[in-house]
Structures are given as C-alpha cells and as structure tokens.
Amino acid sequence: MSILFVSSALLSAYAMQVFERKRQSDKIYIQYWNSLWCIIVTMATVGYGDIVPKTAGGRIIGILVMIWGIFLASYFTVTLTNYLTF
C-alpha cells in the first residue's frame, strides 16, 4: 500500500513539474520538492493551497491526483477494516 502511494506520488510530481515549469512566472515548480509537496498534500486531501497549478495540464494532473488520493484512502480503510474484523 505504501509502495503504491510513494510511487504514484513521485510519478505525479514529475508530471506536475513537466507541465508547470514553463508557465510559472514565480518558478515554484523548478524544484522537484515543491512539486512533490503539492502532490502529497493533494493526495492526502489536505489541500493547503500554498502551491497550486496554473496550467491546464497541471490542473488535470491535480484532478487525477485528487481522485487517486480518495481511492487510496478508501482502499486503506477497507483493508484495515477487513484486517481488524474477527
């Protein structure tokens, strides 16, 4: 489960960086760690709003990551519930 979360976060952060690096005037997404921060916050459904995508491709990646994060959270909940059920 954690391997799935980490690998999808790393891949999505790279995709976000590719889409956002050319259009950003403040150059937030030049550093990979800022992209990773944005993706992890989005996948965890926290949504601070400190770093947001501004291009259409970056927003599509953000929407897909939101849906994927909700899926992973529900999958983890179902797995934990089934494990703890006697």
C-alpha positions as CSV (number, residue, x, y, z in Angstrom):
1,M,0.0,0.0,0.0
2,S,2.7,2.5,0.9
3,I,4.7,1.5,-2.2
4,L,1.7,2.4,-4.3
5,F,1.3,5.8,-2.6
6,V,5.0,6.7,-2.8
7,S,5.4,5.6,-6.4
8,S,2.3,7.4,-7.6
9,A,3.3,10.5,-5.7
10,L,6.8,10.5,-7.3
11,L,5.5,9.9,-10.8
12,S,2.7,12.5,-10.4
13,A,5.1,15.1,-9.0
14,Y,7.3,14.6,-12.1
15,A,4.3,15.1,-14.4
16,M,3.3,18.2,-12.5
17,Q,6.8,19.6,-12.8
18,V,6.8,19.0,-16.5
19,F,3.5,20.7,-17.1
20,E,4.1,23.6,-14.8
21,R,7.8,24.6,-15.2
22,K,7.4,26.6,-18.4
23,R,4.4,28.7,-17.5
24,Q,5.2,29.7,-13.9
25,S,6.3,33.3,-13.5
26,D,7.5,32.7,-9.9
27,K,9.3,29.5,-10.8
28,I,7.8,27.4,-7.9
29,Y,7.9,24.1,-9.8
30,I,11.6,24.3,-10.9
31,Q,12.4,22.4,-7.7
32,Y,11.1,18.8,-7.6
33,W,10.4,19.0,-3.9
34,N,7.9,21.7,-4.4
35,S,6.0,19.6,-6.9
36,L,6.2,16.6,-4.6
37,W,4.8,18.8,-1.7
38,C,1.9,19.8,-3.9
39,I,1.1,16.3,-4.9
40,I,1.4,14.8,-1.4
41,V,-0.9,17.5,0.0
42,T,-3.3,16.9,-2.8
43,M,-3.2,13.1,-2.4
44,A,-3.8,13.3,1.4
45,T,-6.8,15.5,0.6
46,V,-5.5,18.3,2.9
47,G,-5.3,21.0,0.3
48,Y,-3.4,23.8,1.9
49,G,-3.5,26.0,-1.3
50,D,0.0,27.3,-0.8
51,I,1.2,25.9,-4.2
52,V,-1.4,25.5,-6.9
53,P,-1.1,24.6,-10.6
54,K,-1.8,27.3,-13.1
55,T,-1.7,25.5,-16.5
56,A,-4.5,23.3,-17.9
57,G,-2.2,20.2,-17.9
58,G,-1.2,20.8,-14.3
59,R,-4.8,21.2,-13.2
60,I,-5.7,18.0,-14.9
61,I,-2.9,16.2,-13.1
62,G,-4.2,17.8,-9.9
63,I,-7.7,16.5,-10.5
64,L,-6.5,13.0,-11.3
65,V,-4.3,13.0,-8.2
66,M,-7.3,14.1,-6.0
67,I,-9.4,11.2,-7.3
68,W,-6.5,8.8,-6.9
69,G,-5.9,10.0,-3.3
70,I,-9.5,9.5,-2.4
71,F,-9.3,6.0,-3.9
72,L,-6.2,5.1,-1.9
73,A,-7.6,6.4,1.4
74,S,-10.8,4.4,0.9
75,Y,-8.8,1.3,-0.1
76,F,-6.7,1.7,3.0
77,T,-9.8,2.0,5.1
78,V,-11.4,-1.1,3.6
79,T,-8.2,-3.1,4.0
80,L,-7.8,-2.1,7.6
81,T,-11.4,-2.8,8.4
82,N,-11.2,-6.3,6.9
83,Y,-8.0,-7.0,8.7
84,L,-9.4,-6.0,12.1
85,T,-12.7,-7.8,11.6
86,F,-12.7,-11.1,13.5
